[in-house]
Amino acid sequence: MTDNRKEQERAELHRTIWGIANDLRGSVDGWDFKQYVLGILFYRYISENITGYINDGEREAGNAAFDYAKLSDKDAEQAREDLVTTKGFFVLPSELFENVRSKAAADENLNETLETVFKNIEASAQGTPSEDNFKGLFDDIDVNSNKLGGTVAKRNERLVKLLNGVGGMNLGAYQDNTIDAFGDAYEFLMGMYASNAGKSGGEYYTPQEVSELLTRIALVGKTEVNKVYDPACGSGSLLLKFAKILGKENVRNGFFGQEINITTYNLCRINMFLHDIDYDKFDIGHGDTLTDPLHWDDEPFEAIVSNPPYSIKWAGDGDSLLINDPRFSPAGVLAPKSKADLAFIMHALSWLATSGTAAIVCFPGIFYRGGAEQKIRRYLIDNNFVDCVIQLPDNLFYGTSIATCIMALKKSKSENSTLFIDASRECVKVTNNNKLTPTNIDKIVKTYTDRVDVDYTAKVVPNGEIAEQGYNLSVSTYVEQEDKREAVDIKALNAEIDRIVAREDVLRREINAIIAEIEGDVN
C-alpha cells in the first residue's frame, strides 16, 4: 500500500470517527464516548478476526464458498474447543458483529443482546490460559447506562448508531494490513481525547513521537529483543511501538506491563488485541507497580520504556517493608512519600537485564532536588547506571507545558561517564503544542549513539565531575547554552557613541545660537 493511499485511508477513518462523535454529541461525554467506540471497535475486530481465521482455513482446505458468519450456531459449536486453544476466545456466528449489526435496528432488546454477547465472549475464555487477558474487557461499555439515554428505546437508538458508525469505518480487508487501521483508529481516539482531557491526559497517553524516541533509544544496537516491559503502561502505546519498529515477531517472548487504573488497564489489553498481539504474547497486570509488582517471575527485561505519572504520592518509608525490597534497598533510601518518580527509576533498574536499556520520561525536579532524591542519584552515578539524560522541549505532552527529560539506564557500561543532551530546540510548533518530527528524532538518536561532545548540544561528563556538582543531573549544568544574542563590537560601539555625542554638541551650540538670535530680536 502506498504511503499516499494509506494517508488517505487514515484521513477517511478519522473523519468517520469525528462523524460518530458529532452524531452522539450531547448524549455521552467525551471520555465515556471513547469507551463505547473503543469497546464496539474491539467487538468488531475480534468478530472479523475469528471469521477471517476460520474462513481462511476452510478455503485453504478447498471449501471456497465457506462463510463462518452464515453457519448455524449448532454447527459452529464443534469448533469451540480448538478455537479457544488457538485464538484464546470463541464467538458464535449469531453473535458476530456483522450479524448483530444487521438486525440491530429491529431488535427492541438490543441492549440485552449486546450484554449477552459480551458476557459470552468473556466466558469462552474462562478456565483457559487466555482467561486473564479477556476477563472484564467489556466492563466499561455499560449498554444500560442512562448516559446513553433515559429510556431503553433511546439507549438502543444510540447503540444502533454506534454499531453502524463503527461498522462504517473503512478498515480494509485483512490482507491489506487491517490491523494498522484498527490500531490507527484506537490511537486517533486516544489522542483526540487526551488533547482535550486536561492534566490527566499525559498520565494515560504518551504522544506517538515521544514513544518512538523512547523505543529507539532502548533499541540502539538491537534488531530483536527478548521481552519488553513498561511498569506504568497506560493504554500500551509505548509497548506497541516495539511491534511497529521491530515487527512483533522480533519481540520474541512478548510484551509485559502493569497499570493501576482499571479502565486504562482494560484499554491496554484491548489495544494489544487490536494490534494483533496474540493472547499468549502479552501479560498486562492490574495493580500498583511500586507496592505490588506482578512480574517477578518474568524479569529481567531486555528493554524497558515508561512515562510514569509525575510526582505522585506513594507509601515510601510509611511502609517498613519497602526499604528491604530488593528493588529499592540498594540505594539505602526510599524516594520521598510525596514524589515517587525515583521509585519508578529504581524499580526499572532492578528489573533491567544486564544487556538491556531502560528509557524513562522524567520530571525535571528529580535531577536537582536534595534529600533522599540526591542520595538515590548518588547511588545511580557511583554505580555507573545512568547512560544518558536528554532534555526535551517543553509543551510536548497533552495537558502539561513542562519540559520533561528522558533518563536512559544501563547496567553494563564500558566507560565511567554520563552523556547529557540538550534537545530542547529539537521540535516544531503545531498549534499550542510542540512536536518532534522524524528529523528531530533521528538527530537525537544519532547524538545519543555517537556519544561525543557537540557544542551547545551534547557533553560526555566523567562521573567524578558529576559527584563534584553534588550529583546534579540537570542537562543545563553540563551543556552550555548557545548565546544567540547579536555579537557587539565594543570599539565600533564606542566610536559611534563618540560621534553621536559630538553631533549632539554641535546641535546644542546651533540651537543656543538660534535662541540667542531670537531673544536679541525681541529685545
C-alpha positions in Angstrom: 0.0 0.0 0.0 1.5 3.4 -1.0 2.0 6.0 1.8 -0.3 8.3 -0.1 -3.1 5.8 -0.2 -2.5 4.9 3.4 -2.7 8.6 4.5 -6.0 9.0 2.5 -7.5 5.9 4.3 -6.3 7.2 7.6 -7.8 10.6 7.0 -11.1 9.0 6.0 -11.0 6.9 9.1 -10.5 10.0 11.3 -13.4 11.7 9.5 -15.6 8.7 10.3 -14.7 8.8 14.0 -15.5 12.5 14.1 -18.8 11.8 12.4 -19.7 9.3 15.2 -18.6 11.9 17.8 -20.8 14.6 16.3 -23.8 12.2 16.0 -23.6 11.3 19.7 -22.6 14.7 21.0 -24.6 15.8 24.0 -25.6 12.3 24.9 -22.3 10.8 26.1 -19.5 13.0 27.4 -16.1 12.7 25.7 -14.4 10.1 27.9 -17.4 7.8 28.0 -18.0 8.2 24.3 -14.4 7.0 23.7 -15.0 3.9 25.9 -18.1 3.0 23.9 -16.4 3.4 20.5 -13.3 1.5 21.6 -15.5 -1.3 23.0 -17.6 -1.6 19.9 -14.4 -1.3 17.7 -12.9 -4.2 19.7 -16.1 -6.2 19.3 -15.9 -5.7 15.5 -12.2 -6.6 15.5 -12.5 -9.9 17.3 -15.6 -10.9 15.2 -13.7 -10.2 12.0 -10.5 -11.7 13.3 -12.1 -15.1 14.2 -14.2 -15.1 11.0 -11.2 -14.4 8.8 -9.2 -17.1 10.6 -11.9 -19.8 10.1 -12.7 -18.8 6.5 -9.0 -18.8 5.5 -8.6 -22.4 7.0 -11.7 -23.7 5.2 -10.8 -22.1 1.9 -7.3 -23.5 2.0 -9.0 -26.9 2.5 -10.9 -26.3 -0.7 -14.2 -25.0 0.6 -14.2 -21.8 -1.5 -17.8 -20.7 -0.7 -17.5 -21.2 3.1 -18.5 -18.2 5.3 -18.5 -18.7 9.1 -20.9 -15.8 9.5 -23.6 -17.9 7.7 -23.0 -21.0 9.7 -25.6 -22.2 12.3 -24.6 -21.8 16.0 -25.1 -25.6 16.4 -22.6 -26.4 13.6 -20.1 -23.8 14.9 -20.1 -25.3 18.4 -18.0 -28.2 17.2 -15.0 -25.9 16.6 -15.2 -24.1 20.0 -12.5 -26.0 21.8 -10.0 -25.8 19.0 -10.6 -22.1 18.5 -10.3 -21.2 22.2 -6.9 -23.1 22.3 -5.7 -21.3 19.2 -7.2 -17.8 19.4 -8.0 -17.6 23.1 -11.7 -16.9 22.6 -14.8 -18.0 20.7 -17.8 -16.1 19.1 -20.9 -17.9 17.8 -22.0 -16.9 14.3 -25.2 -15.4 15.6 -23.2 -13.2 18.0 -20.7 -11.9 15.4 -20.6 -8.1 15.0 -21.9 -8.1 11.4 -24.9 -10.3 12.3 -25.9 -8.4 15.4 -25.5 -5.1 13.5 -27.7 -6.3 10.6 -30.6 -6.9 13.0 -29.9 -4.1 15.4 -32.4 -1.6 14.2 -35.2 -4.1 14.5 -34.0 -5.5 17.9 -36.1 -4.0 20.7 -33.8 -5.7 23.2 -30.5 -4.6 21.6 -29.0 -3.6 24.9 -29.7 -7.1 26.3 -28.4 -8.7 23.1 -25.1 -6.9 23.4 -24.8 -7.5 27.1 -25.2 -11.3 26.5 -22.7 -11.3 23.6 -20.1 -9.5 25.6 -20.6 -11.9 28.6 -20.4 -14.9 26.3 -17.1 -13.8 24.6 -15.5 -13.3 28.1 -17.0 -16.7 29.3 -15.5 -18.5 26.3 -12.0 -17.9 27.8 -12.9 -18.9 31.3 -10.8 -21.7 32.7 -8.2 -21.4 29.9 -4.8 -19.8 29.6 -6.3 -16.7 28.0 -8.8 -16.1 30.8 -6.8 -13.2 32.4 -6.5 -11.4 29.0 -10.2 -11.4 28.4 -11.7 -11.0 31.8 -13.6 -7.8 32.3 -12.6 -6.4 28.8 -16.2 -5.1 28.2 -16.8 -3.8 31.7 -16.6 -0.2 30.6 -19.3 -0.5 28.0 -22.5 -0.2 30.0 -25.2 -0.7 27.5 -27.8 0.1 30.1 -26.3 3.4 31.2 -28.6 6.5 31.5 -25.8 8.4 29.7 -26.8 6.7 26.5 -30.5 7.7 27.0 -33.2 7.9 29.6 -35.3 5.0 28.1 -34.4 1.6 26.7 -35.6 2.8 23.3 -33.3 5.9 23.4 -30.4 3.8 24.5 -30.9 1.3 21.8 -31.2 4.1 19.2 -27.8 5.3 20.2 -26.4 1.7 20.3 -27.6 1.3 16.7 -25.8 4.5 15.7 -22.6 3.2 17.4 -22.8 -0.2 15.7 -23.4 1.5 12.3 -20.7 4.1 12.9 -18.0 1.6 13.8 -19.3 -0.8 11.1 -18.9 2.0 8.6 -15.2 2.6 9.3 -13.2 1.6 6.3 -10.7 -0.8 7.9 -9.9 -2.6 4.7 -9.6 -6.3 4.1 -7.3 -8.4 6.3 -4.7 -8.9 3.6 -4.5 -5.2 3.2 -3.0 -4.7 6.7 -6.3 -4.3 8.5 -4.6 -4.3 11.9 -2.9 -1.0 11.2 -6.3 0.6 10.5 -7.7 -0.8 13.8 -4.7 0.4 15.7 -4.8 3.8 14.0 -8.5 4.2 14.9 -7.6 3.4 18.5 -4.6 5.8 18.6 -6.6 8.6 17.0 -9.4 8.2 19.6 -6.9 8.2 22.4 -5.1 11.3 21.1 -8.4 13.0 20.3 -9.5 12.8 23.9 -6.0 13.1 25.5 -5.6 16.5 23.9 -8.9 17.7 25.5 -8.6 15.9 28.8 -6.6 18.5 30.8 -3.8 17.4 33.1 -4.8 13.8 33.2 -4.1 13.4 29.5 -0.4 13.0 30.0 -1.0 10.3 32.5 -2.6 7.9 30.1 -1.3 8.9 26.7 2.2 9.5 25.5 2.4 11.2 22.1 3.5 8.8 19.4 6.6 10.8 18.6 7.8 10.6 22.2 7.0 6.9 22.2 9.1 6.4 19.1 12.1 8.3 20.6 12.0 6.2 23.8 11.7 3.0 21.9 14.5 3.8 19.5 16.8 4.7 22.4 16.0 1.4 24.2 16.7 -0.4 20.9 20.1 1.1 19.9 22.3 -1.8 18.6 19.4 -4.3 18.6 17.3 -5.8 15.8 15.3 -8.1 18.2 14.7 -8.3 21.9 13.6 -11.0 24.3 10.9 -9.2 26.3 9.8 -5.6 26.6 8.3 -4.0 29.8 6.5 -0.8 30.9 5.9 -0.5 34.7 3.2 2.2 34.2 1.9 1.1 30.8 -1.3 3.1 30.5 -3.0 2.2 27.2 0.0 0.3 25.9 1.2 2.7 23.2 4.8 2.6 24.3 4.9 -1.2 24.4 3.3 -1.4 20.9 6.0 0.9 19.4 8.3 -2.1 19.7 6.0 -4.1 17.5 5.9 -1.2 15.0 9.6 -0.6 14.9 11.0 -4.1 15.2 8.0 -6.2 14.0 6.1 -8.1 16.7 7.9 -11.4 15.7 11.2 -9.8 16.8 9.9 -9.3 20.4 10.4 -13.0 21.0 8.8 -13.6 24.4 6.3 -10.8 24.4 5.0 -7.6 25.9 4.7 -7.1 29.7 3.2 -4.2 31.6 1.3 -3.1 34.7 -1.3 -0.4 35.1 -3.0 0.9 38.3 -6.1 2.4 36.6 -8.7 -0.3 35.9 -10.2 1.4 32.8 -6.8 2.1 31.3 -5.8 -1.5 32.1 -8.8 -2.7 30.1 -7.9 -0.3 27.2 -4.3 -1.6 27.2 -5.5 -5.2 26.8 -7.9 -4.2 24.0 -5.1 -2.3 22.4 -2.9 -5.4 22.3 -5.6 -7.4 20.5 -6.3 -4.5 18.1 -2.6 -4.6 17.1 -2.8 -8.4 16.5 -0.7 -9.4 19.5 -1.9 -12.9 20.4 -3.1 -13.6 23.9 0.0 -15.7 24.8 2.3 -12.9 23.7 1.3 -10.3 26.3 0.9 -10.1 30.0 -0.6 -6.9 31.3 -1.2 -6.8 35.1 -3.5 -4.6 37.1 -2.3 -3.0 40.4 0.3 -0.7 42.0 3.7 -1.5 40.5 5.6 0.1 43.3 4.0 -1.8 46.2 2.6 -4.8 44.4 4.6 -5.6 41.3 3.1 -8.5 39.3 6.0 -9.7 37.1 8.6 -11.0 39.5 8.6 -14.3 37.6 9.2 -12.6 34.2 12.1 -10.2 35.0 14.7 -9.2 33.9 13.6 -7.4 30.7 15.9 -6.5 27.9 14.1 -3.3 27.0 12.1 -1.1 29.4 10.3 2.1 28.4 7.9 4.2 30.5 6.2 7.5 31.1 5.3 7.1 34.7 2.9 9.6 36.4 4.8 12.7 37.6 5.5 13.2 41.3 2.6 11.1 42.6 2.3 10.1 46.3 3.3 6.6 47.3 3.8 4.6 50.6 7.6 5.3 50.8 9.0 5.0 54.3 5.5 4.7 55.6 5.7 1.0 54.7 8.6 -0.5 56.7 8.9 -3.5 54.3 9.8 -1.3 51.3 13.3 -0.4 52.5 14.1 -4.1 52.4 12.6 -4.6 49.0 15.4 -5.7 46.6 14.3 -3.1 44.1 14.8 -0.2 46.4 17.2 -1.3 49.2 20.4 -0.9 47.2 20.1 2.9 47.3 19.8 2.8 51.1 16.9 5.2 51.0 13.4 5.4 49.5 12.0 8.1 47.2 10.0 10.7 49.2 6.4 9.9 50.0 5.2 12.9 48.0 7.3 12.2 44.9 7.5 8.6 43.7 9.5 9.4 40.5 12.8 7.8 41.5 11.0 4.8 42.9 9.9 4.0 39.3 13.5 4.6 38.2 14.8 2.1 40.9 12.1 -0.4 40.0 13.0 -0.2 36.3 16.7 -0.5 37.0 16.2 -3.6 39.2 14.3 -5.4 36.6 16.6 -4.4 33.7 18.6 -7.2 32.0 22.4 -6.8 32.1 22.5 -6.3 28.3 19.4 -4.1 28.3 18.4 -0.4 28.2 15.7 1.4 30.0 14.4 4.8 28.7 12.1 6.7 31.1 10.4 10.1 30.9 11.2 12.1 34.0 10.0 15.2 35.7 12.9 17.7 35.9 12.8 18.2 39.6 14.3 14.8 40.4 17.6 15.8 38.8 18.5 18.6 41.2 16.5 18.4 44.4 18.3 17.4 47.6 17.5 14.9 50.4 16.6 11.4 49.6 16.4 12.1 45.8 20.0 13.3 45.9 21.1 10.1 47.7 19.4 8.0 45.1 21.1 9.9 42.3 24.4 9.3 44.1 23.7 5.6 44.1 22.9 5.7 40.3 26.0 7.7 39.4 28.5 6.0 41.8 27.4 2.6 40.3 27.6 4.0 36.7 24.0 3.1 35.8 23.0 6.4 34.1 23.8 6.2 30.5 22.3 9.5 29.3 20.0 12.4 30.3 18.1 14.1 27.5 16.4 17.5 27.9 13.2 17.5 25.8 11.4 20.6 24.5 8.5 22.0 26.6 4.8 21.5 25.6 5.3 18.0 24.1 2.7 16.4 26.3 -1.1 16.9 26.4 -2.1 18.8 29.5 1.3 20.0 30.7 3.7 22.6 29.4 6.6 21.3 31.5 9.9 20.5 29.7 10.4 16.8 30.6 13.6 14.7 30.3 14.5 11.2 29.4 16.8 9.1 31.6 18.5 6.1 29.9 19.8 3.4 32.2 22.2 0.6 31.6 23.9 -2.0 33.8 27.0 -2.8 31.8 28.5 0.5 30.5 32.1 0.4 29.2 33.0 3.9 30.4 32.5 5.7 33.7 30.8 8.7 32.4 27.3 10.1 31.6 26.1 11.7 28.4 24.0 14.9 28.6 22.0 16.0 25.6 20.1 19.3 25.2 17.3 18.6 22.7 15.1 21.4 23.9 15.1 23.0 20.5 14.5 19.8 18.5 10.8 20.3 17.7 8.3 22.2 15.5 5.3 24.1 16.8 1.9 22.7 16.0 -1.0 24.9 17.3 -0.3 25.2 21.0 2.0 22.2 21.3 5.5 21.3 20.2 6.0 18.2 18.2 9.1 16.0 17.5 9.5 15.4 13.7 11.2 12.3 12.3 14.2 14.6 11.6 14.3 15.7 15.3 14.0 12.1 16.5 16.8 10.9 14.1 19.1 13.7 15.3 18.5 13.0 19.0 19.1 9.2 18.5 22.3 9.9 16.4 23.6 12.2 19.2 22.8 9.5 21.7 24.6 6.9 19.6 27.6 8.9 18.7 28.3 9.8 22.4 30.7 12.7 21.7 30.8 16.3 22.7 28.9 18.7 20.5 28.9 22.4 21.2 25.7 23.6 22.9 24.1 20.1 22.3 25.9 17.2 24.0 28.6 16.7 26.7 30.1 13.4 27.9 30.8 14.1 31.6 33.0 11.9 33.9 31.0 10.6 36.8 33.6 12.1 39.2 32.8 15.6 37.9 29.0 14.9 38.5 29.9 14.0 42.1 31.7 17.3 42.4 28.5 19.0 41.3 26.5 17.4 44.1 25.1 14.7 41.8 23.1 17.3 39.9 21.9 15.6 36.7 20.3 18.7 35.1 21.4 19.0 31.5 21.9 22.7 31.8 24.6 22.1 34.4 26.8 20.5 31.8 25.7 21.6 28.3 26.4 25.3 27.7 23.5 27.3 26.3 24.3 28.9 23.0 24.3 32.8 23.3 22.2 33.8 20.3 22.4 37.5 21.1 24.0 39.6 18.4 27.7 40.0 18.8 28.7 43.5 19.7 31.9 45.3 18.5 32.8 47.4 21.6 35.3 49.6 19.7 32.8 50.4 16.9 30.1 51.0 19.5 32.3 53.4 21.5 33.2 55.2 18.3 29.6 55.5 17.3 28.8 56.9 20.8 31.6 59.5 20.5 30.2 60.5 17.1 26.7 60.9 18.5 28.0 63.0 21.5 29.9 65.2 19.1 26.9 65.7 16.9 24.8 66.4 20.0 27.3 69.1 21.0 27.2 70.7 17.5 23.3 70.7 17.6 23.2 72.2 21.1 25.5 75.1 20.1 23.4 75.7 16.9 20.2 75.7 19.0 21.7 78.0 21.6 22.8 80.4 18.8 19.3 80.4 17.3 17.7 81.1 20.7 20.2 84.0 21.4 19.3 85.5 18.0 15.6 85.3 18.7 16.0 86.8 22.1 18.1 89.7 20.6 15.4 90.4 18.0 12.8 90.5 20.7 14.7 93.0 22.8 
